[in-house]
Each structure stands twice: as structure tokens, then as C-alpha cells.
Amino acid sequence: MALASVARAMSVKDLTDNSRAVLLGEPVEAYGEWAKIGEARRIVTYTRVVLREAVVGNPESEIMVQTLGGRVGKIGQVVHGEAALRLNEPSLLFLQDSNTGITRVTAMAQGHYRLLSDARGVARLKLSPRLGTLLPSKAAAVDRLRDRTFAEARDIVLKALQP
């Protein structure tokens, strides 16, 4: 038996409207631990992200971000569709706070864009490695932000705020 899921692609406006902050940040430390989510015990990862540049909002200089999945001892859990923050890899992040005050990536992997250098040494945004299948949308943030420089992406995000 095979199982699959498909999510609705969010626009840059949707991501921005649902985020308390949009920023360029760099994960510098992470650890996994067990947590009760709903009725089940799951592994969550807490990643300390250092602010490099704020795009929207007034984020703290360091933010602890929770993502689903990770490793505790010899046990690992992968959550497809979740943001996969990698240490020392700058990323454009859309962040929101849960109703319990925990900071998470807005729309999971749709709110995480890795900033990696291309063959010419130009840093461009790449999709989060665990991004799942999305329903097509002409306004999808993943299509509008992919392969953009940070400066181009910042302009796209700021334009999405305009009425």
C-alpha cells in the first residue's frame, strides 16, 4: 500500500500575512527531544537561528525554532513537508508563533528557502529539501522565490505587503 499527500501551494502574500516575521537567518545549533503532540509522542527539533537580516517584523537577534522530526539518540523521525533547517546554512524564513508561544516555520517547508551559491558563486534561494507535492498555483511562493537572490526575494515579500 502506498500513501501520499498533497498540500495547497501558498502565495507570498499568504505566507507573509500568516507570519510574525520574515527574515534571513542562520541555524547555528540544534537538538532533538521527545514531545507529546496530540495523543502521540513525537520527536521535535529545536534550532537556534541567528538573525542576519529582518525583512518583516522585529524578530529577536536569536530565535529558537521548533520543527517536527529529528533525532534523539539512535531513533530518528522524518516528517515529509516539514522545513529541514541545516546548521550554518543561511535561509529565508517565514516564522509564526503557535498558540502555545512556540516559534515554527509558517506552512512548514513552504516557509523555508535555503540560500546556496550557484556555479558562479551567486547565492540563490533553493526549496526546502523535504517540500512535498503541492497543488499548482500561479501565485505559489515556491515558484516566485525559487532561484532568486535574497535581495530579489526581499523585494517580492515587501511588495506582497502592499495593498
LINUR-V922903 format. One record per helix or strand of 3 or more residues. SS is the DSSP state (h for helix, s for strand). FROM is the first residue (numbers start at 1). TO is the last residue. Records with the same first field share a line. If there is no record, write none. Layout:
SS: FROM-TO + FROM-TO
This chain:
s: 6-8 + 21-37 + 40-56 + 62-68 + 70-72 + 75-77 + 90-97 + 103-105 + 112-117 + 123-127 + 133-135
h: 12-17 + 108-111 + 141-145 + 150-161
